[in-house]
Amino acid sequence: MKIENTQVQMRKGILEFCILHIISRGEVYASDMLEELTSAKIMVVEGTLYPLLTRLRKAGLVDYKWVESNSGPPRKYYTLTVEGSDFLSKLNSTWTELYDSTNLIINNTNGKKSS
């Protein structure tokens, strides 16, 4: 088993959660999302981000508006919908539970150790 495959799957599993968090802070352009994700070492490419944003929009979790740009074509800025905000709130609860549970397991020094 290759470690890289497991690492990629772990990152993919939290990508939607991170994107919703970024959008929850206010109107955001896709390239700004890519920049923040990359600076946080969550490697993602446009070919992954745009289909995910489309899926989130079709699910009613995000919306967008076109804004004219002085330096090129209009830009699409994303925002969370009310449903998206509720969805993110539930994901936050799930994240907290998973984080706490995982830390209990990782930091357990009293459990059985495999030889």
VEXVEXDREN-193633 format. One record per atom (N, C-alpha, C): residue in one letter; atom name; y negated, x, z. Coordinates in pm, whole numbers, m for minus. Atoms other than C-alpha are relative to their C-alpha. Layout:
N
rest:A | atom:CA | north:Y | east:X | up:Z
...
***
This chain:
115
rest:M | atom:N | north:118 | east:85 | up:0
rest:M | atom:CA | north:0 | east:0 | up:0
rest:M | atom:C | north:m124 | east:90 | up:0
rest:K | atom:N | north:122 | east:m81 | up:8
rest:K | atom:CA | north:m342 | east:137 | up:m93
rest:K | atom:C | north:m108 | east:m56 | up:91
rest:I | atom:N | north:105 | east:40 | up:m94
rest:I | atom:CA | north:m617 | east:128 | up:169
rest:I | atom:C | north:m118 | east:m64 | up:m73
rest:E | atom:N | north:114 | east:53 | up:75
rest:E | atom:CA | north:m880 | east:60 | up:m99
rest:E | atom:C | north:16 | east:m149 | up:m29
rest:N | atom:N | north:m24 | east:142 | up:29
rest:N | atom:CA | north:m718 | east:m274 | up:m189
rest:N | atom:C | north:m29 | east:m87 | up:122
rest:T | atom:N | north:24 | east:75 | up:m123
rest:T | atom:CA | north:m727 | east:m392 | up:172
rest:T | atom:C | north:m148 | east:m1 | up:34
rest:Q | atom:N | north:143 | east:m6 | up:m27
rest:Q | atom:CA | north:m1085 | east:m274 | up:214
rest:Q | atom:C | north:m79 | east:m94 | up:m91
rest:V | atom:N | north:67 | east:90 | up:95
rest:V | atom:CA | north:m1194 | east:m463 | up:m99
rest:V | atom:C | north:21 | east:m145 | up:42
rest:Q | atom:N | north:m28 | east:138 | up:m42
rest:Q | atom:CA | north:m1024 | east:m780 | up:24
rest:Q | atom:C | north:m79 | east:m38 | up:125
rest:M | atom:N | north:78 | east:27 | up:m121
rest:M | atom:CA | north:m1194 | east:m753 | up:363
rest:M | atom:C | north:m147 | east:m25 | up:m36
rest:R | atom:N | north:140 | east:18 | up:42
rest:R | atom:CA | north:m1535 | east:m715 | up:195
rest:R | atom:C | north:m19 | east:m130 | up:m75
rest:K | atom:N | north:9 | east:125 | up:76
rest:K | atom:CA | north:m1471 | east:m1004 | up:m44
rest:K | atom:C | north:2 | east:m120 | up:93
rest:G | atom:N | north:m13 | east:110 | up:m93
rest:G | atom:CA | north:m1381 | east:m1223 | up:249
rest:G | atom:C | north:m129 | east:m37 | up:70
rest:I | atom:N | north:126 | east:30 | up:m69
rest:I | atom:CA | north:m1727 | east:m1195 | up:401
rest:I | atom:C | north:m120 | east:m5 | up:m95
rest:L | atom:N | north:110 | east:m3 | up:96
rest:L | atom:CA | north:m1935 | east:m1179 | up:82
rest:L | atom:C | north:m78 | east:m132 | up:m2
rest:E | atom:N | north:66 | east:131 | up:4
rest:E | atom:CA | north:m2011 | east:m1553 | up:67
rest:E | atom:C | north:m83 | east:m21 | up:127
rest:F | atom:N | north:67 | east:12 | up:m128
rest:F | atom:CA | north:m2106 | east:m1549 | up:436
rest:F | atom:C | north:m130 | east:82 | up:m1
rest:C | atom:N | north:118 | east:m87 | up:4
rest:C | atom:CA | north:m2346 | east:m1257 | up:385
rest:C | atom:C | north:m105 | east:m53 | up:m98
rest:I | atom:N | north:94 | east:54 | up:99
rest:I | atom:CA | north:m2502 | east:m1413 | up:74
rest:I | atom:C | north:m72 | east:m122 | up:57
rest:L | atom:N | north:64 | east:117 | up:m61
rest:L | atom:CA | north:m2566 | east:m1740 | up:257
rest:L | atom:C | north:m102 | east:43 | up:106
rest:H | atom:N | north:95 | east:m50 | up:m99
rest:H | atom:CA | north:m2731 | east:m1544 | up:538
rest:H | atom:C | north:m126 | east:54 | up:m65
rest:I | atom:N | north:115 | east:m55 | up:71
rest:I | atom:CA | north:m2957 | east:m1360 | up:296
rest:I | atom:C | north:m89 | east:m113 | up:m52
rest:I | atom:N | north:75 | east:112 | up:55
rest:I | atom:CA | north:m3059 | east:m1685 | up:128
rest:I | atom:C | north:m65 | east:m83 | up:110
rest:S | atom:N | north:52 | east:82 | up:m109
rest:S | atom:CA | north:m3114 | east:m1856 | up:464
rest:S | atom:C | north:m137 | east:47 | up:49
rest:R | atom:N | north:128 | east:m55 | up:m47
rest:R | atom:CA | north:m3416 | east:m1631 | up:530
rest:R | atom:C | north:m118 | east:m44 | up:m86
rest:G | atom:N | north:107 | east:45 | up:88
rest:G | atom:CA | north:m3612 | east:m1784 | up:243
rest:G | atom:C | north:34 | east:26 | up:m145
rest:E | atom:N | north:m24 | east:m17 | up:143
rest:E | atom:CA | north:m3642 | east:m1783 | up:m135
rest:E | atom:C | north:34 | east:145 | up:m32
rest:V | atom:N | north:m43 | east:m137 | up:32
rest:V | atom:CA | north:m3461 | east:m1484 | up:m277
rest:V | atom:C | north:52 | east:7 | up:m143
rest:Y | atom:N | north:m40 | east:m30 | up:137
rest:Y | atom:CA | north:m3402 | east:m1339 | up:m620
rest:Y | atom:C | north:134 | east:74 | up:4
rest:A | atom:N | north:m136 | east:m58 | up:0
rest:A | atom:CA | north:m3048 | east:m1231 | up:m714
rest:A | atom:C | north:m1 | east:152 | up:10
rest:S | atom:N | north:0 | east:m147 | up:m6
rest:S | atom:CA | north:m3139 | east:m865 | up:m768
rest:S | atom:C | north:m36 | east:48 | up:141
rest:D | atom:N | north:29 | east:m37 | up:m138
rest:D | atom:CA | north:m3285 | east:m857 | up:m415
rest:D | atom:C | north:124 | east:m16 | up:88
rest:M | atom:N | north:m127 | east:16 | up:m72
rest:M | atom:CA | north:m2954 | east:m991 | up:m284
rest:M | atom:C | north:91 | east:119 | up:m26
rest:L | atom:N | north:m84 | east:m115 | up:37
rest:L | atom:CA | north:m2767 | east:m720 | up:m474
rest:L | atom:C | north:m46 | east:126 | up:72
rest:E | atom:N | north:55 | east:m119 | up:m66
rest:E | atom:CA | north:m2999 | east:m455 | up:m331
rest:E | atom:C | north:34 | east:1 | up:150
rest:E | atom:N | north:m30 | east:4 | up:m144
rest:E | atom:CA | north:m2952 | east:m573 | up:28
rest:E | atom:C | north:149 | east:19 | up:27
rest:L | atom:N | north:m144 | east:m14 | up:m18
rest:L | atom:CA | north:m2576 | east:m605 | up:m7
rest:L | atom:C | north:43 | east:146 | up:m20
rest:T | atom:N | north:m34 | east:m139 | up:30
rest:T | atom:CA | north:m2552 | east:m258 | up:m161
rest:T | atom:C | north:m48 | east:93 | up:111
rest:S | atom:N | north:50 | east:m87 | up:m107
rest:S | atom:CA | north:m2771 | east:m102 | up:108
rest:S | atom:C | north:81 | east:m18 | up:128
rest:A | atom:N | north:m87 | east:24 | up:m115
rest:A | atom:CA | north:m2539 | east:m259 | up:366
rest:A | atom:C | north:144 | east:45 | up:m27
rest:K | atom:N | north:m130 | east:m53 | up:41
rest:K | atom:CA | north:m2245 | east:m95 | up:184
rest:K | atom:C | north:102 | east:m109 | up:m32
rest:I | atom:N | north:m87 | east:105 | up:55
rest:I | atom:CA | north:m2107 | east:m426 | up:58
rest:I | atom:C | north:m23 | east:6 | up:m150
rest:M | atom:N | north:16 | east:m24 | up:142
rest:M | atom:CA | north:m2058 | east:m325 | up:m301
rest:M | atom:C | north:35 | east:m127 | up:m78
rest:V | atom:N | north:m20 | east:119 | up:81
rest:V | atom:CA | north:m2098 | east:m615 | up:m540
rest:V | atom:C | north:m80 | east:21 | up:m129
rest:V | atom:N | north:67 | east:m12 | up:129
rest:V | atom:CA | north:m2193 | east:m637 | up:m906
rest:V | atom:C | north:m45 | east:m138 | up:m46
rest:E | atom:N | north:52 | east:127 | up:52
rest:E | atom:CA | north:m2380 | east:m903 | up:m1102
rest:E | atom:C | north:112 | east:m92 | up:m45
rest:G | atom:N | north:m112 | east:79 | up:49
rest:G | atom:CA | north:m2052 | east:m1017 | up:m1254
rest:G | atom:C | north:76 | east:m72 | up:110
rest:T | atom:N | north:m59 | east:68 | up:m115
rest:T | atom:CA | north:m1936 | east:m1114 | up:m906
rest:T | atom:C | north:m101 | east:m95 | up:64
rest:L | atom:N | north:103 | east:77 | up:m70
rest:L | atom:CA | north:m2265 | east:m1241 | up:m762
rest:L | atom:C | north:m35 | east:m130 | up:m72
rest:Y | atom:N | north:46 | east:120 | up:71
rest:Y | atom:CA | north:m2371 | east:m1485 | up:m1034
rest:Y | atom:C | north:102 | east:m114 | up:0
rest:P | atom:N | north:m98 | east:109 | up:m10
rest:P | atom:CA | north:m2043 | east:m1681 | up:m1048
rest:P | atom:C | north:8 | east:m59 | up:142
rest:L | atom:N | north:m2 | east:49 | up:m138
rest:L | atom:CA | north:m2048 | east:m1703 | up:m667
rest:L | atom:C | north:m122 | east:m88 | up:27
rest:L | atom:N | north:120 | east:82 | up:m17
rest:L | atom:CA | north:m2407 | east:m1833 | up:m671
rest:L | atom:C | north:14 | east:m134 | up:m73
rest:T | atom:N | north:m24 | east:125 | up:74
rest:T | atom:CA | north:m2308 | east:m2090 | up:m934
rest:T | atom:C | north:94 | east:m91 | up:78
rest:R | atom:N | north:m95 | east:79 | up:m79
rest:R | atom:CA | north:m2014 | east:m2203 | up:m720
rest:R | atom:C | north:m69 | east:m59 | up:123
rest:L | atom:N | north:73 | east:49 | up:m117
rest:L | atom:CA | north:m2240 | east:m2232 | up:m413
rest:L | atom:C | north:m96 | east:m112 | up:m38
rest:R | atom:N | north:91 | east:105 | up:47
rest:R | atom:CA | north:m2490 | east:m2436 | up:m615
rest:R | atom:C | north:77 | east:m128 | up:m32
rest:K | atom:N | north:m81 | east:118 | up:33
rest:K | atom:CA | north:m2220 | east:m2670 | up:m750
rest:K | atom:C | north:55 | east:m68 | up:124
rest:A | atom:N | north:m48 | east:56 | up:m126
rest:A | atom:CA | north:m2097 | east:m2716 | up:m394
rest:A | atom:C | north:m114 | east:m63 | up:81
rest:G | atom:N | north:114 | east:59 | up:m69
rest:G | atom:CA | north:m2448 | east:m2825 | up:m294
rest:G | atom:C | north:m52 | east:82 | up:116
rest:L | atom:N | north:40 | east:m84 | up:m112
rest:L | atom:CA | north:m2499 | east:m2532 | up:m57
rest:L | atom:C | north:m129 | east:78 | up:m26
rest:V | atom:N | north:124 | east:m68 | up:38
rest:V | atom:CA | north:m2778 | east:m2356 | up:m247
rest:V | atom:C | north:m64 | east:m73 | up:m117
rest:D | atom:N | north:74 | east:53 | up:114
rest:D | atom:CA | north:m3044 | east:m2459 | up:m493
rest:D | atom:C | north:m85 | east:115 | up:m52
rest:Y | atom:N | north:87 | east:m103 | up:54
rest:Y | atom:CA | north:m3278 | east:m2260 | up:m712
rest:Y | atom:C | north:m118 | east:m63 | up:m70
rest:K | atom:N | north:113 | east:41 | up:82
rest:K | atom:CA | north:m3610 | east:m2282 | up:m884
rest:K | atom:C | north:m41 | east:117 | up:m87
rest:W | atom:N | north:47 | east:m102 | up:91
rest:W | atom:CA | north:m3750 | east:m2095 | up:m1179
rest:W | atom:C | north:m145 | east:32 | up:33
rest:V | atom:N | north:137 | east:m46 | up:m27
rest:V | atom:CA | north:m4064 | east:m1888 | up:m1113
rest:V | atom:C | north:m41 | east:94 | up:m112
rest:E | atom:N | north:50 | east:m86 | up:106
rest:E | atom:CA | north:m4272 | east:m1735 | up:m1390
rest:E | atom:C | north:m23 | east:141 | up:54
rest:S | atom:N | north:16 | east:m140 | up:m38
rest:S | atom:CA | north:m4287 | east:m1356 | up:m1383
rest:S | atom:C | north:m106 | east:64 | up:m89
rest:N | atom:N | north:101 | east:m73 | up:77
rest:N | atom:CA | north:m4577 | east:m1134 | up:m1490
rest:N | atom:C | north:62 | east:113 | up:m81
rest:S | atom:N | north:m59 | east:m118 | up:64
rest:S | atom:CA | north:m4336 | east:m863 | up:m1598
rest:S | atom:C | north:128 | east:m31 | up:m76
rest:G | atom:N | north:m121 | east:33 | up:76
rest:G | atom:CA | north:m4074 | east:m1049 | up:m1801
rest:G | atom:C | north:30 | east:m147 | up:4
rest:P | atom:N | north:m38 | east:141 | up:2
rest:P | atom:CA | north:m3880 | east:m1370 | up:m1822
rest:P | atom:C | north:m9 | east:m64 | up:138
rest:P | atom:N | north:2 | east:67 | up:m130
rest:P | atom:CA | north:m3890 | east:m1634 | up:m1547
rest:P | atom:C | north:119 | east:44 | up:85
rest:R | atom:N | north:m105 | east:m40 | up:m94
rest:R | atom:CA | north:m3685 | east:m1556 | up:m1236
rest:R | atom:C | north:50 | east:m121 | up:76
rest:K | atom:N | north:m63 | east:106 | up:m76
rest:K | atom:CA | north:m3444 | east:m1779 | up:m1053
rest:K | atom:C | north:5 | east:41 | up:147
rest:Y | atom:N | north:2 | east:m26 | up:m143
rest:Y | atom:CA | north:m3507 | east:m1791 | up:m678
rest:Y | atom:C | north:86 | east:m103 | up:72
rest:Y | atom:N | north:m97 | east:84 | up:m70
rest:Y | atom:CA | north:m3237 | east:m1929 | up:m448
rest:Y | atom:C | north:m48 | east:m35 | up:140
rest:T | atom:N | north:26 | east:46 | up:m136
rest:T | atom:CA | north:m3275 | east:m2132 | up:m128
rest:T | atom:C | north:122 | east:m76 | up:48
rest:L | atom:N | north:m107 | east:80 | up:m59
rest:L | atom:CA | north:m3032 | east:m2300 | up:110
rest:L | atom:C | north:m39 | east:m147 | up:m1
rest:T | atom:N | north:22 | east:143 | up:m15
rest:T | atom:CA | north:m2998 | east:m2675 | up:100
rest:T | atom:C | north:27 | east:m36 | up:147
rest:V | atom:N | north:m32 | east:47 | up:m135
rest:V | atom:CA | north:m2964 | east:m2882 | up:417
rest:V | atom:C | north:150 | east:15 | up:24
rest:E | atom:N | north:m146 | east:m14 | up:m11
rest:E | atom:CA | north:m2588 | east:m2889 | up:352
rest:E | atom:C | north:39 | east:146 | up:16
rest:G | atom:N | north:m27 | east:m143 | up:m10
rest:G | atom:CA | north:m2592 | east:m2513 | up:306
rest:G | atom:C | north:m31 | east:54 | up:138
rest:S | atom:N | north:38 | east:m42 | up:m135
rest:S | atom:CA | north:m2768 | east:m2466 | up:636
rest:S | atom:C | north:105 | east:m44 | up:102
rest:D | atom:N | north:m106 | east:50 | up:m88
rest:D | atom:CA | north:m2509 | east:m2683 | up:814
rest:D | atom:C | north:128 | east:81 | up:m18
rest:F | atom:N | north:m119 | east:m77 | up:34
rest:F | atom:CA | north:m2228 | east:m2498 | up:637
rest:F | atom:C | north:m8 | east:140 | up:63
rest:L | atom:N | north:20 | east:m134 | up:m55
rest:L | atom:CA | north:m2372 | east:m2160 | up:742
rest:L | atom:C | north:11 | east:m3 | up:152
rest:S | atom:N | north:m10 | east:12 | up:m146
rest:S | atom:CA | north:m2402 | east:m2279 | up:1101
rest:S | atom:C | north:146 | east:m2 | up:44
rest:K | atom:N | north:m144 | east:6 | up:m32
rest:K | atom:CA | north:m2029 | east:m2360 | up:1103
rest:K | atom:C | north:66 | east:135 | up:m26
rest:L | atom:N | north:m55 | east:m134 | up:27
rest:L | atom:CA | north:m1949 | east:m2024 | up:942
rest:L | atom:C | north:m39 | east:98 | up:109
rest:N | atom:N | north:43 | east:m86 | up:m111
rest:N | atom:CA | north:m2152 | east:m1853 | up:1214
rest:N | atom:C | north:92 | east:m15 | up:120
rest:S | atom:N | north:m92 | east:25 | up:m112
rest:S | atom:CA | north:m1932 | east:m2017 | up:1477
rest:S | atom:C | north:135 | east:64 | up:m27
rest:T | atom:N | north:m129 | east:m60 | up:37
rest:T | atom:CA | north:m1619 | east:m1910 | up:1291
rest:T | atom:C | north:m8 | east:152 | up:8
rest:W | atom:N | north:17 | east:m145 | up:m5
rest:W | atom:CA | north:m1754 | east:m1555 | up:1255
rest:W | atom:C | north:4 | east:50 | up:145
rest:T | atom:N | north:3 | east:m40 | up:m141
rest:T | atom:CA | north:m1824 | east:m1533 | up:1629
rest:T | atom:C | north:139 | east:m4 | up:60
rest:E | atom:N | north:m138 | east:12 | up:m51
rest:E | atom:CA | north:m1473 | east:m1655 | up:1713
rest:E | atom:C | north:88 | east:112 | up:m54
rest:L | atom:N | north:m82 | east:m106 | up:61
rest:L | atom:CA | north:m1312 | east:m1411 | up:1467
rest:L | atom:C | north:m39 | east:137 | up:53
rest:Y | atom:N | north:50 | east:m128 | up:m51
rest:Y | atom:CA | north:m1529 | east:m1123 | up:1584
rest:Y | atom:C | north:52 | east:23 | up:142
rest:D | atom:N | north:m46 | east:m12 | up:m139
rest:D | atom:CA | north:m1445 | east:m1188 | up:1950
rest:D | atom:C | north:151 | east:20 | up:6
rest:S | atom:N | north:m146 | east:m11 | up:0
rest:S | atom:CA | north:m1073 | east:m1235 | up:1879
rest:S | atom:C | north:46 | east:136 | up:m50
rest:T | atom:N | north:m36 | east:m129 | up:57
rest:T | atom:CA | north:m1054 | east:m925 | up:1665
rest:T | atom:C | north:m28 | east:112 | up:99
rest:N | atom:N | north:33 | east:m104 | up:m99
rest:N | atom:CA | north:m1229 | east:m715 | up:1928
rest:N | atom:C | north:96 | east:m1 | up:118
rest:L | atom:N | north:m100 | east:7 | up:m107
rest:L | atom:CA | north:m987 | east:m841 | up:2195
rest:L | atom:C | north:127 | east:75 | up:m40
rest:I | atom:N | north:m122 | east:m65 | up:48
rest:I | atom:CA | north:m696 | east:m722 | up:1984
rest:I | atom:C | north:m22 | east:151 | up:m17
rest:I | atom:N | north:27 | east:m142 | up:26
rest:I | atom:CA | north:m854 | east:m392 | up:1878
rest:I | atom:C | north:m16 | east:78 | up:130
rest:N | atom:N | north:31 | east:m71 | up:m125
rest:N | atom:CA | north:m966 | east:m302 | up:2230
rest:N | atom:C | north:102 | east:m22 | up:110
rest:N | atom:N | north:m104 | east:25 | up:m101
rest:N | atom:CA | north:m651 | east:m417 | up:2412
rest:N | atom:C | north:75 | east:129 | up:29
rest:T | atom:N | north:m69 | east:m123 | up:m39
rest:T | atom:CA | north:m521 | east:m118 | up:2599
rest:T | atom:C | north:123 | east:m30 | up:88
rest:N | atom:N | north:m112 | east:38 | up:m84
rest:N | atom:CA | north:m263 | east:m314 | up:2801
rest:N | atom:C | north:118 | east:m54 | up:m78
rest:G | atom:N | north:m107 | east:57 | up:80
rest:G | atom:CA | north:m55 | east:m448 | up:2516
rest:G | atom:C | north:104 | east:103 | up:m37
rest:K | atom:N | north:m105 | east:m92 | up:45
rest:K | atom:CA | north:261 | east:m302 | up:2373
rest:K | atom:C | north:m51 | east:83 | up:m116
rest:K | atom:N | north:34 | east:m88 | up:111
rest:K | atom:CA | north:213 | east:m7 | up:2146
rest:K | atom:C | north:126 | east:29 | up:m78
rest:S | atom:N | north:m118 | east:m30 | up:81
rest:S | atom:CA | north:443 | east:52 | up:1857
rest:S | atom:C | north:19 | east:151 | up:m3
rest:S | atom:N | north:m32 | east:m142 | up:m4
rest:S | atom:CA | north:619 | east:387 | up:1849
rest:S | atom:C | north:m4 | east:62 | up:m136
***
